[in-house]
Amino acid sequence: MRPFQVPGAKVPQSKAKGLDKGDKRKLFFMALGLVMVIIALAYSSFRGDKYEQAELDEFPLEGIEMVEQVDLPRLDGAAFDALVTDAAELDRVVLEGEAIDAILPTARTLTPRHYEAMGARELDAALIESIDANPSAHRLEPFTARGFIDSIRTRRRGDSNDVEHIGRLLLDDASIVYFLVLDAPESAGYVRVDGLFMKVHSDEDDLKPGEWNEGPLLVGHKAVRSYRSLGEVTEPHWGLYRSVTDAQLIPPDGGDPRVVRETPFEPFWHMMAYARDQAPDAIDWDAAPELDDALMKQLLDDPETWRGQPIRIPISRVQDGRVVAAGENPARVERYTQGWLGNWNWPNVVRFRYPHAVSNIRLRDYVYGKGFFLHDFAYESKGRGLRVAPLIVLTDMTRFETTADPIFNRLGMIFGALVIGLGGLFTFLLVRDRRRSSALRAELSRRKRARRDVPSTSPSA
C-alpha cells in the first residue's frame, strides 16, 4: 500500500532543517584539530620535563637537603658559679670534681652546630682578659679556641670509665687556654676545642719549673684537628696550585687514565680564601675569557695552562646548588655554596664552589659570575657513567632574574580565548541542531496526526 500524501503539502524547510552533512563534517574536523592541539601542548610539556630530567642525570645525586633544627640546652651559670672558686691564685689550681660532674654531661652532648647556634666566640687575648677580670659573669658561656697543644695529660676519676684529657693550648697570639675533653687527637698538634667555660685555671709549666700559666678552662666533648689561619689572602699561590693533578680518562699520550676524584685540601682552601679576599679591581674581568664550548675543551684537554686563571661564567642553569658546612679549614670559611652548572653551549657540566653562603639559589635557577679554574676531576654521572668536569672557584655569583616576553603572554591569552570560543561555538551549534531536530520530529508527528484526522471519501459510481 502506498502512503497517502496530501497534494501540495510540503515541509517548511527553512525552520525544520538542522545541520547538513557538510556542516557536521566541518565541525568534526574542527573538534579533531582542537584535540590535536591540546595533545601537542601536553606532549611538548612532557618532552620539556623529560629533557630537564636528562640534564639532571648528568651530575651525581648528592642526597636530599634536610631542614636542620637545633635544640639548645638550658645553662644556669649563676647556679654553677657556686660550685667553683677562682678568686684567689690557690683556688685556680684546683679542679673541682663536683663542678666537672655537673658540666660534663651537658658538654659531651654538644656539637659544633650547637656552639654555632649559641653564638660561641673564639678566644683571643682581649676576650681572655675580659674573662679573667670577672669569671663569674662568664660561667658556662660557650667559647672556641684554636692553637697548638702545649701539654696534655690523661686521668680517670673515681668509678667513672671516662678518660679525661686535660691540656694547655697556645693560641696564635701566644695566649694560654686550658681544656678538659673526653676525646683528643692521638698526636699533639694544632687543634680546635669547643667548650663551656668552667673557671680560670692555673698550672705549672712542665719545661719551666716554678713558672705558672693561667688561662680560662673550657670543658667540652673533644679536641679536633685544625689548621692555622691563612689570614687575608690577596695573592695567588702559583706553586701550590701547580701541585694539583687533573683527571684524564683518555690521556693524549696514550697512557693509563687518571681518575682523580678528590680536590687537594691546601690548594682548594687557599683558592677559596683568595676568591673571597681579593680586591674588586685586582683583576680586569672584562678581559677574562667567557666559558664556551671551545674554552671548555681547553680546560679538559690542557688544564695546566688554565690553572688559576680568571674565567667569566655566562648565564647558566643551576643543576644543583646548596649551602654546606665547611668543617675545619685554614681559610676560616664556616659555610659555602657548592653545586653544578649547565649550559647549552658546553659539552659538559661545571662544578663550582663559592666561599659564601647563598640561600636564594635553587635548582633550575639561572646564574652568572666569575671565578678561577682549579682542576679537572672525575665523577660518576647517573646517566653516562664516569665523566670529567672542571672545578671553578667563584669570586662572584649572581642570580639572573628571567622576565617573560609580553608577546608570549598575549599569545597564551589569545590561544586560551580561542579554545574557549571554539568550545562555546561547538556547544551552541550542537544544541541548536538538537533543537531543530526535535522541532522537525514534532512537526512531522503533528502532520501525521492531522492526516489521520482527515475523513476518507469514496468515489461515486
Disulfide bonds with the S-S distance in Angstrom:
none
